[in-house]
């Protein structure tokens, strides 16, 4: 069974210093691959970009969802994805979304025998 919340973020870190949700290429790629594997559809509602090419900051506000073949929406959420890019390569990524909806979707998946 695939748990959606497991790859959502790295291990929790206490303290007042910011930490990225996904560290390094492997974690960022695994997170994005999950969107493809789960057939998550997404609409980008807004994109903000700031900074020079060697330290570009990108924020995207999105609405994403999953619809199963019978047409039922089994997951929907809104999120802000924040990334730092250096010369066109994402080096850090943070994701902010309604974690209650993610937990509810995890619960739904745990009750599905064929997932």
N, C-alpha and C positions, 0 to 999 in steps of 0.2 A: 504494500500500500504506500502511496506517495503522500507525504505530509507537506502541505504548502508552507506552513510557518517555519519548518526546520531551516530552510535555506534563506529565509527572509533577512536575517541579520546575523552578524557574528556574535560571539559570546558577549553577554552584558559586561560592561565595564563601569565601575563605580567612579565617582569623582566629577569634578566640574569641567573637565577638559572634553572638548568635542571628539567624537570618534566616528569614523565612517561606518556605514552599515556593511559594506563589502570591501574587503581589503585585497588588492592585487587582482591581476588579470583573471586567475582561475575562479575566484569567488564571483567577480562581476560577470564573467562568461556563464558560469553555472546559473546565476540568478536570471540572466536574460534567456538562457536556453529553456528554463522552466516555463517562461511565457510561451515559447514555441511549442513545447511538449504538451502543455495543458490546453493549448489552443485558446489562450486568453486573447480576446479582442480588445482593442484600445483606441480611444480617440484622444488625441493631444489637444487640449483646450487652450493652452498658452505656453509660450516658451520665452524665457528671459536669458540673455547672454551678456556677459560682462568680462572684460579683461583682455589682456594681450594673448597671442597664440601660445605662449609658453606657460601661461597660468590662466586659462580660460575657465570661467565658471558658468554652468548651465543649469537652469531650473526649468522643469516641465511639469505643468499641472495636467493630469490625465484622468479620464474615467475609463475603467476597464471592467470586463465582465466575461463570463463563460456561459455559453448556451449549449445544451446537450442536443443530440439529433432530434428529439421530439419537440424542440422549440422552447423547452423550459430553461429559464435563467436560474442557474444554480449558484452563481456568485456574481456580485457586483460591488464595486468599491471605487473610491476616488483616492488619488495619491498625488504627492509631489515627489518627483525624482530630482535629486540635486547631484550634479557631477562636477568634478574638476578634470580638465583635460590639459595635457601638455603636448603641443604640436599635433593635435588631432587624435590623440590616444587618451581614453579615459583612464585616470589613475586612481580616482576615489569616487565612491558613489554612496549617497545616503538616500533612504526611501522613507517617506512618511505616509502612512495610511491608517485607516480605521482598523486597529488590531482586533477589535471585537468581531468584525465581519470575517477576518482571516480565521479566527478561532472557531467561529460558527461553521465556516467552510471546512476546516479540518475535521470538525465533529461530523458533518455531513459525509465527508469522504470515508471516515472510519466506519460508517454504517453501510457502505456500499461494498458488496461482496466482489464485484468485478473491477474495482479500481486498483 
